[in-house]
Amino acid sequence: MGITNNLKNRGLIGDGLKRASYRYPSRQALIYYDSEGKQTIFTYEELNKEVNRVAHSLLEMGVKKGDRIAAIGRNSPEMVLLSYALLKIGAWYTPLNFMLKPQEISQLINISQTRMFFVDRANIGAVKSIVNELHSVEKFVCYRTDEVPEGWGDFNQLVDGGTDELEIEIDDKDVAALFYTSGTESVPKGVMVTHRNFFYSNYSYMAAGVFQPEDTLLLTLPLIHMAGFTLMLHGHMVGLTIVMTEVPIPSQMATLMEEHKITLTALPPTLYLGILNVEKVNQYDYSALQKLVTWSSTIPKGMVDGWNRIAPNAQFFTIQGSSETTASPLTGSWFKTWDDVPNGDGRYVGKVVHTGSEIKLVDDYGNEVPNGIPGEQLARGPVVVKGYFNNEEANMKAFQNGWYHTGDVLIRDNDGNYFFADRKKDIVKTGGENVSSQEIENILSSHSEILQCAVFGVPDPRWGEAITAAIVLRDGSVLTKEEIIDYCKGKLSGYKIPKYFVFRSSLPTTSAGKLLKRTLKDEYKSLAQSFK
């Protein structure tokens, strides 16, 4: 069938696991915990052999290079085995969010023209309700269940194949995975990620010292999202041990960090803050913890201060990116305390551009902007993806003249530090002024009694849009709207202070912890009417 394991194909991301199994055969590659605490363990040699068994079984079932193979479910050993097997075959790993409704599943399956669909036990009912709408699917396979629907396959039958390495010719520019945009946009787009994209993304983080063979990584983010999947790939490429959970449960994460002497984890601020709120978290021993990777439009000061207290040896590392950049061509620098954050600005996202990638900041006319002036971030290089699947209109809009238009508005200072200003779509246009929601969030987040916040615009007959702040207070806080306004005075111009405040117990997020401002905008779209 061709050649695979030669120098020509060194950029194949599926080969990372194979090489690690040769270097560290007896090292634990995966320690998995389900939501009830049941444990499953694979060494590198065992994991690579199991992946090969699944891959050979899939080939016997007719799966071939270029096929879109979908999977829906939470983190599991089956998801790990399936995704690696597809990478070795050259088929497209096409994960779907386990929170999707039946009609949303149908839409994405039909867009991708999926040939085979793997469904975990929690999603079987939803998929069965639309099975007649999924015209491209030739075979359904369920996993993590003893009740196999009639006519469906059982994942347990896929582990009987051979363990020898596959011989399939794959080029590093071939598509490895199809990730749908996270749902912060109204219509998800299928992002085509190549083997080369994954390989160079990994190289960026290795160069920054994020991943080392001696590390033990706590991975709780979903493998259905780019962040979780790339963490798994990068970790296994260097040969470290991954402790993985089914879903991110702060209390379970707090316990596992101590039990396994975790040295590295990567989480959005919502989950770091969640662990800080675990009962008696100050009594855990986190002396082994060294590296805390995070990403957000705003780094909360309370998060940094809190982790300084419970993990005295740990440092933070910021990244900024998207599925379309396989992570980011722009990565941050290490910082331990808030005093180490450049300019003391929580909007700091990075400084270093790795792996031959380039970025530039431009105005609405495509002209590069000088330091200190906000501009949309454009990126190009080996981490920028191939494009969107079967969506020429979106491709023409986002990928122009070799540059990917990220939609992120950044500011660069004279020292080359980059700071997040806003998403272009999240800039609030109020009273003839363009106001950065992130600037306001940065001020609100600095208040000691505010745990989380989100700023957005709602339709207003007088202002066009009225600045609105959704606030989550720390436990026990009785902070009022008037006190927040007083706090903002002197820190923000009057027209930037929110007109409306809504107090909530939590903010809506995706399964990867990304804030869903679109949901908030929809929920409060009539807010101005209620204040007439």
Rosetta blueprint (number, residue, H / E / L):
1 M L
2 G L
3 I L
4 T L
5 N L
6 N L
7 L H
8 K H
9 N H
10 R L
11 G L
12 L L
13 I L
14 G L
15 D H
16 G H
17 L H
18 K H
19 R H
20 A H
21 S H
22 Y H
23 R H
24 Y L
25 P L
26 S L
27 R L
28 Q E
29 A E
30 L E
31 I E
32 Y E
33 Y E
34 D L
35 S L
36 E L
37 G L
38 K L
39 Q E
40 T E
41 I E
42 F E
43 T E
44 Y H
45 E H
46 E H
47 L H
48 N H
49 K H
50 E H
51 V H
52 N H
53 R H
54 V H
55 A H
56 H H
57 S H
58 L H
59 L H
60 E H
61 M L
62 G L
63 V L
64 K L
65 K L
66 G L
67 D L
68 R E
69 I E
70 A E
71 A E
72 I E
73 G L
74 R L
75 N L
76 S L
77 P H
78 E H
79 M H
80 V H
81 L H
82 L H
83 S H
84 Y H
85 A H
86 L H
87 L H
88 K H
89 I H
90 G L
91 A L
92 W E
93 Y E
94 T E
95 P E
96 L E
97 N L
98 F L
99 M L
100 L L
101 K L
102 P H
103 Q H
104 E H
105 I H
106 S H
107 Q H
108 L H
109 I H
110 N H
111 I H
112 S H
113 Q L
114 T L
115 R L
116 M E
117 F E
118 F E
119 V E
120 D E
121 R H
122 A H
123 N H
124 I H
125 G H
126 A H
127 V H
128 K H
129 S L
130 I L
131 V H
132 N H
133 E H
134 L L
135 H L
136 S L
137 V L
138 E L
139 K E
140 F E
141 V E
142 C E
143 Y E
144 R L
145 T L
146 D L
147 E L
148 V L
149 P L
150 E L
151 G L
152 W L
153 G E
154 D E
155 F H
156 N H
157 Q H
158 L H
159 V L
160 D L
161 G L
162 G L
163 T L
164 D L
165 E L
166 L L
167 E L
168 I L
169 E L
170 I L
171 D L
172 D L
173 K L
174 D L
175 V E
176 A E
177 A E
178 L E
179 F E
180 Y E
181 T L
182 S L
183 G L
184 T L
185 E L
186 S L
187 V L
188 P L
189 K L
190 G E
191 V E
192 M E
193 V E
194 T E
195 H H
196 R H
197 N H
198 F H
199 F H
200 Y H
201 S H
202 N H
203 Y H
204 S H
205 Y H
206 M H
207 A H
208 A L
209 G L
210 V L
211 F L
212 Q L
213 P L
214 E L
215 D L
216 T E
217 L E
218 L E
219 L E
220 T L
221 L L
222 P L
223 L L
224 I L
225 H L
226 M H
227 A H
228 G H
229 F H
230 T H
231 L H
232 M H
233 L H
234 H H
235 G H
236 H H
237 M H
238 V H
239 G L
240 L L
241 T E
242 I E
243 V E
244 M E
245 T E
246 E L
247 V L
248 P L
249 I L
250 P H
251 S H
252 Q H
253 M H
254 A H
255 T H
256 L H
257 M H
258 E H
259 E H
260 H L
261 K L
262 I L
263 T L
264 L E
265 T E
266 A E
267 L L
268 P L
269 P H
270 T H
271 L H
272 Y H
273 L H
274 G H
275 I H
276 L H
277 N L
278 V L
279 E L
280 K L
281 V H
282 N H
283 Q H
284 Y L
285 D L
286 Y L
287 S L
288 A L
289 L L
290 Q L
291 K E
292 L E
293 V E
294 T E
295 W L
296 S L
297 S L
298 T L
299 I L
300 P L
301 K H
302 G H
303 M H
304 V H
305 D H
306 G H
307 W H
308 N H
309 R H
310 I H
311 A L
312 P L
313 N L
314 A L
315 Q E
316 F E
317 F E
318 T E
319 I E
320 Q E
321 G E
322 S E
323 S H
324 E H
325 T H
326 T L
327 A E
328 S E
329 P E
330 L E
331 T E
332 G E
333 S E
334 W E
335 F E
336 K L
337 T L
338 W H
339 D H
340 D H
341 V L
342 P H
343 N H
344 G H
345 D L
346 G L
347 R L
348 Y E
349 V E
350 G E
351 K L
352 V E
353 V E
354 H L
355 T L
356 G L
357 S L
358 E E
359 I E
360 K E
361 L E
362 V E
363 D L
364 D L
365 Y L
366 G L
367 N L
368 E E
369 V L
370 P L
371 N L
372 G L
373 I L
374 P L
375 G E
376 E E
377 Q E
378 L E
379 A E
380 R E
381 G L
382 P L
383 V L
384 V L
385 V L
386 K L
387 G E
388 Y E
389 F L
390 N L
391 N L
392 E H
393 E H
394 A H
395 N H
396 M H
397 K H
398 A H
399 F E
400 Q E
401 N L
402 G L
403 W E
404 Y E
405 H E
406 T E
407 G E
408 D E
409 V E
410 L E
411 I E
412 R E
413 D L
414 N L
415 D L
416 G L
417 N L
418 Y E
419 F E
420 F E
421 A E
422 D E
423 R E
424 K H
425 K H
426 D H
427 I L
428 V E
429 K E
430 T E
431 G L
432 G L
433 E E
434 N E
435 V E
436 S L
437 S H
438 Q H
439 E H
440 I H
441 E H
442 N H
443 I H
444 L H
445 S H
446 S L
447 H L
448 S L
449 E L
450 I E
451 L E
452 Q E
453 C E
454 A E
455 V E
456 F E
457 G E
458 V E
459 P E
460 D E
461 P L
462 R L
463 W L
464 G E
465 E E
466 A E
467 I E
468 T E
469 A E
470 A E
471 I E
472 V E
473 L E
474 R L
475 D L
476 G L
477 S L
478 V L
479 L L
480 T L
481 K H
482 E H
483 E H
484 I H
485 I H
486 D H
487 Y H
488 C H
489 K E
490 G L
491 K L
492 L E
493 S L
494 G H
495 Y H
496 K H
497 I L
498 P L
499 K L
500 Y E
501 F E
502 V E
503 F E
504 R L
505 S L
506 S L
507 L L
508 P L
509 T E
510 T L
511 S L
512 A L
513 G L
514 K L
515 L E
516 L L
517 K H
518 R H
519 T H
520 L H
521 K H
522 D H
523 E H
524 Y L
525 K L
526 S L
527 L H
528 A H
529 Q H
530 S H
531 F L
532 K L
